[in-house]
């Protein structure tokens, strides 16, 4: 509990119950633990919310202990110091920061649904841009056990212009495109056309783990407050205005509908009211990927079934169709034998094209063989006739001589 308060600074018993003991039916055990920590001088009640829930924060003693308990790579929130009035009485908070409450509740309901542990979260992590602006994420989550290696979350109470939200997506995109120190700029430019290879040159890949999907680290907008219709309208307007940053680009080629998401920011949206009303909580179908219509689980929303996997299938299908078209065109051009009308075999066709000066190019292989055999037979017949004609005078003379000698006897 001290660790959770060290990370999130302020929380109600309900927040801590949802985050740390989601299996309990109510927050009684959590409240008892907080009261025990209060007696030990480690926590105190900063204020009471409009809902009548108490807001708990760490004392200086509790803050020091939480800092010792937390790993060194976890950012510890600032200490909320206890102030006193002129009479020496503690001054309660001047009202709970509703945005901070929504941020803590968001982390609580996601943790309760199995997305990491309290140590999976960090608050107000800065992403510094070259022109001096730092984009702070309300929350960063790391839940590799549920296929969400990292995600940046922005909690919105429907009290800012939509342009502010679009600017956040734009600035995150700009930060994701920053080159890592000493990265080869020429190679980075060339890698832009080679899918995920470009990320090896980017700063974000040195800070966040690989996403497990195409694209940058996903950004989630969690809306709460106002009416359901107002929240829905806000999501639609964000979707329309931020499309250049999350939509990706279609892969080239005829018949290809797959999308290249490698240099896009996956943006998902949800509502705290939707999460808390769903029986499965944040693990249910309470997330919507901008650019899609259906509500899905978080892992489904972050998946890219229309991305590289579809591209591989469509590219292979396109290759086969192209090969079929080429085969049809090739067959249409295949020569026909001028003697028997049969189509040339591949070997005969290749020979004709390889030796354009060859005689009898109009004949198929069997007919050419038959022609050669016929020519050979005709040559043999002529040779035999010529030999017979050459032998006739000699045979006649020999016959004549035999007849003369026979008469003398």
C-alpha positions, 0 to 999 in steps of 0.5 A: 500500500505504501508502494502504491501511494508512493507511485500515485501520491494520492488515492482513496481506499476504493482505488487501493482496493481495486488495485491491490485486492480486486478479489475482495468484495469490498474495501473494508480490509483496505480501509483497516490497513490505511487506519493502521498506517495512519496510527503508525504516522505513515499516512494521513487524510488530505481531504474528503471528496464530494463522494465522501471518500477520504483521500489518503496521502503519505506522511514524510515518514511514509514517503521515505519508507515507500521510497526505500521499498520501491525499485530504483527504476520506479519514479516516486511521486512528490511528497504532499506536505502537511500544513497547519493553520495559525491555530496549529490545526492541520489544513485539509486540501482545498479540494481533490484534483478530479483529474488526479482521481481519474488517473489513479482510478484508471490505473486501479481498474486496469491493475484489478483486471490483470494489466500488470501490478502497481509497479507496472505504472509510472506517472507524469513521465516526460517526453522532451521535444527538440523545440523545448516542449515536454509532453507528459503522459498521465500514466505509462503502463507495462504489462508484457504478461498480457501482451501489452509491453508498454502503453501511454495513457491520457485521462480526459475529463471532457473539459479541454478542446479536442485540439488539445488532445490532437496536439498530444497525439501529434507531439507523441508522434514527433517524439517517436520519430526522434533519432537516437543519439549517434544514430546514422541519419542516412541509414535512418532515412533509408530505413523509413521504407523498410518497415520496422527497421526504422525503429532501430534508429529511433530514441523511443526504442532505447526507452520502451520495449518492442510493442509486439505489433507494428507501429509506435507505443500505443496511446490510450485516451480514457474519458470520464465525466459529462454525459455519455453523448458528450464523451461519444462526440469527443471520441468521434471528433478526436478520430476525425482530427487525429487520423493522419497520425494513427491511420497508417498508409495503404501498401502499394499494389493492385488488390492490396488493402493491407495497411502499413502501420509501422510509422503510425501511433495506435490510438485506443479510447475507452471510458471509465464509466464503461469499464466500471459497468462492464462485468469484466472491467478493463479486461472486457470489450471496452476499448475501441481502436480509432479507425474501427467501429467495434468495441474490443478487448485491449489486446484485440484493439492493439492487434493489426489483423489488417496490417503485415499479416494481411499484407503477406497473404494478399501479396502472395495471392496477388503474386499467384493471380499475376502468375495466372494472368501471365500464364494465360497471356503466354498460352495465347501467344504460344505458336501453333504448328503449321502442319498438324495444328498442335501447340508448341511445347515449352522446349520447342518454343524456347528453341524457336526464340533462341534460334530465330534463323532456324529453318522450319520455325513453323513446325512443332517438335514431332513434325520437325522430327518427321520432316527431318526423317523424311529428308533423311529417307529421301537423301538415302533413296537418292544416294541409293539411286545414284549408286545404282546408276553408277553401277549399271555400266560396270555391271553391263560390261561385266555381263558382256565379257562373261558372254564373250568368254562363254562362246569361245568355249 
